[in-house]
Amino acid sequence: MSKSAKNALPPATPPDEFDDPADLGDGPNTVERLLSDAELDTLHRTAVGRPRMVWGPGTAFVRLGPEPVASAYGGKRSDRASDFRAIEIARALSEPLALKGPATAHAIDELVATVFEAAPNFARPLEAIRQSALSMLRRGAPYFQFKPVLIEAPPGCGKTTMAMHLAAASGLPALYLDATAMTTGTPIVSADSVWSHARPSEVVQFLAHEQVANPIIILDEVDKLQNLSAHARSDATEVMLPLLQRDTAAAHVDHFLQSRVDLSFINWILLCNNLNRIAKPVADRCSVIRINAPDVDEIAEIARREVQRRGLPAELVAPLVHAVRTGRLTSLRKLHKALDRADAATARPLLN
């Protein structure tokens, strides 16, 4: 199970009868409770895949799928719980989902500057994200979105930490998927509905749970992705192909939900150690950036910055820099572990 399992919707319990969509409940959702009648009228005219601004909160909303027809699911699977779960997720995606994040040039610059302060060796991918987000903004997107980015870097360079910093600073929900824990592409693309092992992808579950259409999804160690299922593609990373291009992602058909789901608003960050193990069509759909391992001087400078950023005692800088220069701290991963221990020691209560 990946680290994102906790973000999934809780298992559904099928009711006795669910042929009538009304059985799933028609109460107002969180968005509707916050909006006025005039704003709701605007919101309910939102078409699938077409964002609409609601002038009160200044937020854009979009429907990612059509309203499910419960009767269309009956008898196609042996597990009635799977049918009910498909309806549950499809209904959540047919509601207006918010499009959030920095939505001005200044806010995007501030976001990138904040992340650069914590990860200065990732200036190139951060600049690529900044330029892409500004381009989307100029084209009229009042929300944060950037072209999929694929970062190749040696282990221990801090690429996962950088991606997490970016997600936290953006204010968008983030889904972390670890490809080393996958034996199929199902966490990314739902399994086919006709099989007994059918299940929804973690991606569509996350969208339904968070009710945000443009989250950041971090796919770590993508070059180690495997697909051990029968009739799998020779290159497992090709499962990403339809999701990384805007037009095909907008028309994506989810096999578990048995309906179209617009996934074109997702922000993808793909991380790998070896670009040669990524399918070329996948790399062609991303902004590909190679990062070299930081040298001793760069690690020492990052140590100084991190001590200050974390509010740790300044006396820690000298021993950390000494450990870097003597080869005891040879990567950013080891440096952050040392800083985490210092953080924990500083926060530890004193016993009388």
N, C-alpha and C positions, 0 to 999 in steps of 0.2 A: 504494500500500500504506500502511495506517495505521501509526502509531507503535507499535501493539500487536502487530504481526506477529511480533515476536520471542517473544511469549508463547505462540504457537500450538504445537500438537503437531507433532513432526517428520513429514514426509511418510511415509506408510506404504508398505511394499513388500508386495504381496499374495503369500501363499504359493501353492504349487501347488494345494493343496486347502484350503478353509476351510468346508466344509459342516458340520463338527463343531466346536461351540464350544470343545471341548477343545484344538483346534489353536492357539487363541490363548493358551494357558498358564493353569495353575491355581495357580501359586505364591502364597504369602501376600503381601498388599500391605503397605505401610508401616504402616498402622493396625494390621493384625492382628499384626505382629511386636512391637508395643508393648504388647499387651493380654494379660491372663491368660485362661485357658480360661473362667472364669466370666463375665468381661467380654465375651468373644467370643460366648458363648451369648446374652447380652443383646443384643449388637450385631446378630447375625444375625437377630433377630426384628424388626428395624427395617423397617417397611413403607414403601412409596414415599410420599414427601411427608409422613411423620409422624415428627418428630424423636424420638429416644430418647436419654436420658442414659445414659452409661456411668460408673458411680460411681467408678472408679479415678482417671482423669485429670480427672473432673468436666467433661467435654466432651460436648456433644450431637452426634449424628450423624443423617444423613437420607439416604435413597436418592432420587435425583432421577428415576430412570426404571426400567423393568422390565429384566430380563435379556434381551439380544437373542437372537433365534433366527436363526442364520446362514442357514438354508435359505430364510428369508423374503425374503432380499435377491437371490437368484440370478435373473438374467435380466431385471431391471428397468432396468438401465443398460448402456450399451455399454462402460463403463469399469469393469473388475473391481476396479481399485485403489480406486475410489470406494466400492464395496460393502464392501471390507475396511476402509476407513477409517471408514465408518459403524458397522460392528460394533465396531471398536476404541474409538470415542468412546462409543457406547452402553453398552458393557461398563463403561467407566470411570465413567459416570454411574450405573450400577446398583449400584456398590459404595457402602458407607457413606461419605458425605462429611462432613467436620467443619463444625460451626457455631461460629464463633469471635468474638473481639472482646470489648470491655468488657462485663461481664455483671452489674455492680452499679451502683447509683445513684452511688456515690462514684467508681467508675472512669469512668463516663460524664461526670460533672462535671469530672474531671481532664482527660479527653480534650478537652472543649470549651474548658476554660481554657487548655490548651496551644496549641490552634490559634488562639484569640482573641489570645493574646500575639503571634503572628506576623502575624495578619490582623485587627486591631481594627475595621476598617471593615466586616467581615462579621459583626457581632454578631447581626443579625436572622436570617440563614439558619442560623447556628450554634445560636441558641436554638431555632429550629424543629426542627432535627435532634435537639437535646437533649431537647425535650419529646416528640417522636415516639418516640425510643429509650426514654425512661422509661416511656411508655405501653405499649410492647411488653413491657418488663420487668415491669410490673405485671400484664400479662395472662399471664405465665408463660414468656416466651421467655428462656431462659438463654444468650442470645447477643446480638450487636449488630445491630439492624435498625431502619431508619427509613423513613418514608413517602417516596416519590420527591420530590425537591426540584428546582425549576426556578428558576434565578437569571438574571435579566436585568440586565446592567450594561454600560456603555460599554467599548470596547476599552481595554486597558491598566490596568484597575482591579485586577487581581490575582486574578480569580475562579478561573482555572486553578491558580494557585499555592496558593490557599486550599484547593481540592479535593484537591490533591496532599498538602498538609500534613495534612489530615484523614485521608486514606487511610494515610499513613505513621504517624501517631500512633495510629491504631486497631489497628495490627498486622495488618490484613486485606490480602490481595492486592488490587491495584488494576489495572484494565484501562482504559487511556486510548484513546478512539476519537475521531478528528478527523473531523467530518462534512464538512469542506471537501475531504477527500481521497476522499470516497465518490461514486460515480455510481449506486449502487443501495443498497437497504437490506440487502443480503446480509451485511455485517459484523455487523448487528444480528439479523436473522432469516434463517435458512438458505435458500438457493435451492431451488426445487422439485426433487425427486429425479428427475423424469422427463426433465429436460433435460440435454444433454451438458455444459453449463457448471455443473452442480450442484456446490455446495461447502458445507461447514458454516459456520455463522456463527462469528465470532471469540468470541462470547459462550459458546457451548457448548464450543468448543475450550478456552477459558480455564478453564471449570469443570472439565473433564476433566483438564486439565494440573495445576491447582493443588490439586484434591481438597478444595476449600472451597466450601460451598454458598451462603455469604452474602458474596461479595466486594463491593467498591465498584467500580462501573462509571461512569466519567466520560465523558459524551458532550459533547464541546466543539463550539461553533459549531453547535448543533443547528438553528438557524434557517436555516443554509445547506445543509442536507441536500437532496440531489437524488436523484431516481430516474428515470434515463433509459431504463429498460427498457420493452419493449412492455407495454401494458395496465397501466401503473403508476397508482397513485392520483394524483389531482390534487394532493393535498397530501402530500408525501413524509414529513412528520413523523408521519403517521397509522400508519406501520409500527410505532411504539412502543406503540400503544393496548393490545394484549393483554398487554403485558409490565408495564404500570404499575399494573394492578389485580390485587389478590391472587388472586381466584378464577379469573380468566382466565389469569393467569400460571401458576397451579398446574396448569391443564389444557392448557397450550400443546402443540401438536403440531408437532414439528420436521420439516419436509418432507425434509430431507436424511437424517435418521436414520430416518424413517418410523415414528416412535413418539412417545409423549407424554414430555415432559420438564418437571419442576416447576421453574419459574424464579421462584417467588414469594418466595424468600429473598434475592434480589439487592437490594443497596442502590444506587439510581440517583441520580446527580447530573447534571442537564442544565444546560448553560450556553449562554446566547445573548446577542446584542446587541440583538435586536429581537423582542419578544414577539408583535408583530402577525403575524409570519411563522410562528408555531407554531399548529398546528390547535387549535381551542378544546377539543375533547374530550381532547387530550393535556394541555393546561394544567389542565383540570378535575380530572385525576387526580393532580396534583402540588401540593405546597406552593409557591406562586408568590411570589417575593420580588424586588422591584426594588431595585437598589442604585445610588445616584447616584455620579458620579465624585468622588473625594476632593478637597477643596479644598486650598489651599496649606498651611494650618496642619495639616491631617490628614496630608498627605504628609511634612511636616517632623517630626511626632511619630513617624510610622512609621519614618522614617530613624533617629531616635534609638534607638527600640526595636530595630531590626534590627542596628545597630552593636553594641549590648550583647548581643543574643541570639547573634550570630555570633562574639562574642569578638574583634571587631576593635578596633584602637586608638581610644581615645576622641577623639583629635585629629581623626578623620575627621568627627565630627558637625558641626563648624562649617562646613567647606567644603561638605558635603552640604546643610545647611540653607540656606546662601547660594545654592547652585545652584538649590534649589527656589524660593526667594523671588525670584530674578532671572529665572525662567522657563526655565532651562536643563534642569531636570528637571521635566517637566510631567505625568508619569504614574508610577504604581507600576511599570509595566514598565521604564521607563527607570531608575528608582531601583534596582530589583533588578539590572539589568545593570551599573550602576555599582558596586553592592555585590559582585557576582560578580567584577568585575575587581579590586576591592580584596582580596577573598578570595584570588584567584589570585596577586596580587602578594605578599601576606603569606606564602603557602605556598611561594613560589619559593625554591629553595636558593641560598645565596650561593656564588659561585665564587671560589676562591683565585687 
